[in-house]
Amino acid sequence: MKSYRKELWFEIPTRRGFVNITPQVQKCVEESGVKEGLVLVNAMHITASVFINDDESGLHHDFEVWLEKLAPEKPYNQYRHNGFEDSADAHLKRTIMGREVVVAITNGQLDFGPWEQIFYGEFDGKRRKRVLVKVIGE
């Protein structure tokens, strides 16, 4: 069995944002040489997320509006966590959107359903953060 590990780094210039990272993950699969296996894609920061969904700007806007209703950024004093930082809402948003995804690899390609893509979600941006890509298989 082969094993491959790579870190992808992101620095989103705004507090929140979504980035389609499917091409970077597919490149990792190709670099790994794995033809049949699994890839784990994992946000390594507690205020960031990795998830699978459609790459459609209206949907991304809807995510932003929905998440802000569930865990509004302001007022900062509504959260007990906020004090030194103002990131409580980002922690909650990450919990809702998820930490990682696992995707099957078939014939050296990410094996998706229709419209599925992998996204990095940032909820407390303006600093460098990483995503772990771990490929295992034959």
C-alpha positions as CSV (number, residue, x, y, z in Angstrom):
1,M,0.0,0.0,0.0
2,K,1.2,3.5,-0.8
3,S,0.9,6.5,1.4
4,Y,1.3,10.2,0.5
5,R,1.0,13.3,2.6
6,K,1.0,17.0,1.5
7,E,-0.1,20.3,3.1
8,L,-1.9,22.9,1.1
9,W,-1.7,26.4,2.5
10,F,-4.3,29.2,2.1
11,E,-4.5,32.8,3.1
12,I,-7.9,34.2,2.5
13,P,-7.8,38.1,2.5
14,T,-11.3,38.4,4.0
15,R,-12.8,37.1,7.2
16,R,-14.8,34.4,5.4
17,G,-14.6,32.8,2.0
18,F,-14.9,29.5,0.1
19,V,-12.2,28.2,-2.3
20,N,-12.6,25.2,-4.7
21,I,-9.6,23.1,-4.0
22,T,-10.6,20.1,-6.2
23,P,-7.7,20.7,-8.7
24,Q,-5.1,20.8,-5.9
25,V,-6.4,17.6,-4.4
26,Q,-6.5,15.9,-7.8
27,K,-2.9,16.9,-8.3
28,C,-2.0,15.3,-5.0
29,V,-3.7,12.1,-6.1
30,E,-1.6,12.2,-9.3
31,E,1.6,12.9,-7.4
32,S,0.9,10.0,-5.0
33,G,0.7,7.4,-7.8
34,V,-2.3,5.8,-6.2
35,K,-4.8,4.4,-8.7
36,E,-7.3,2.8,-6.3
37,G,-7.7,4.1,-2.7
38,L,-8.9,7.0,-0.6
39,V,-8.0,10.6,0.0
40,L,-8.6,12.4,3.2
41,V,-8.7,16.2,3.0
42,N,-8.6,17.8,6.5
43,A,-8.7,21.4,7.7
44,M,-5.9,21.7,10.2
45,H,-7.3,24.8,11.9
46,I,-10.4,25.0,14.2
47,T,-11.9,28.0,12.4
48,A,-11.7,26.5,8.9
49,S,-13.6,23.7,7.1
50,V,-13.4,21.3,4.3
51,F,-16.6,20.1,2.7
52,I,-18.1,18.8,-0.6
53,N,-20.8,20.6,-2.5
54,D,-21.6,22.3,-5.8
55,D,-19.4,25.1,-7.2
56,E,-22.2,27.6,-7.7
57,S,-21.9,31.2,-6.5
58,G,-25.6,31.5,-5.5
59,L,-25.2,28.5,-3.3
60,H,-22.0,29.9,-1.7
61,H,-23.9,33.1,-1.0
62,D,-26.7,31.1,0.6
63,F,-24.1,29.3,2.8
64,E,-22.8,32.7,4.0
65,V,-26.3,34.0,4.8
66,W,-27.4,30.8,6.5
67,L,-24.3,30.5,8.6
68,E,-24.5,34.1,9.6
69,K,-28.1,33.5,10.8
70,L,-27.0,30.4,12.8
71,A,-23.8,32.0,14.3
72,P,-23.7,35.7,13.7
73,E,-20.3,37.4,13.9
74,K,-21.5,40.4,15.9
75,P,-22.1,41.5,18.5
76,Y,-18.9,40.0,19.7
77,N,-20.0,40.1,23.4
78,Q,-22.8,37.6,22.7
79,Y,-20.2,34.8,23.0
80,R,-18.4,33.7,26.2
81,H,-15.4,32.6,24.1
82,N,-14.7,36.1,22.8
83,G,-12.3,38.2,24.8
84,F,-8.8,38.1,23.5
85,E,-10.2,37.0,20.1
86,D,-13.4,37.6,18.3
87,S,-13.6,34.2,16.6
88,A,-16.4,32.3,18.5
89,D,-18.7,32.5,15.5
90,A,-16.0,31.0,13.3
91,H,-15.6,28.0,15.6
92,L,-19.4,27.4,15.4
93,K,-19.5,27.8,11.6
94,R,-16.6,25.3,11.2
95,T,-18.6,22.8,13.4
96,I,-21.6,23.1,11.1
97,M,-19.6,22.9,7.8
98,G,-17.3,20.0,8.9
99,R,-13.7,19.3,9.4
100,E,-12.8,16.9,6.6
101,V,-13.9,14.8,3.6
102,V,-12.9,11.4,2.4
103,V,-13.1,10.7,-1.4
104,A,-12.7,7.4,-3.2
105,I,-10.0,7.2,-5.9
106,T,-10.8,5.1,-8.9
107,N,-8.4,4.8,-11.9
108,G,-6.3,7.6,-10.4
109,Q,-9.2,10.1,-10.4
110,L,-11.4,11.5,-7.6
111,D,-14.6,9.5,-7.8
112,F,-17.3,12.1,-7.4
113,G,-21.1,12.2,-7.9
114,P,-22.5,14.8,-10.3
115,W,-21.5,18.4,-9.4
116,E,-19.5,17.4,-6.4
117,Q,-16.3,19.5,-5.7
118,I,-14.1,19.9,-2.6
119,F,-14.0,23.3,-0.9
120,Y,-11.9,25.0,1.7
121,G,-14.2,27.2,3.9
122,E,-12.6,30.0,5.9
123,F,-14.5,31.6,8.8
124,D,-11.7,33.7,10.5
125,G,-9.3,34.6,7.7
126,K,-6.6,37.1,7.1
127,R,-3.9,34.6,8.1
128,R,-2.1,31.6,6.7
129,K,-3.8,28.2,7.4
130,R,-3.3,24.7,6.1
131,V,-5.2,21.7,4.8
132,L,-3.8,18.2,5.1
133,V,-4.1,15.9,2.1
134,K,-3.5,12.2,2.9
135,V,-3.7,9.6,0.1
136,I,-3.6,5.9,0.7
137,G,-4.1,3.0,-1.6
138,E,-2.5,1.0,-4.4
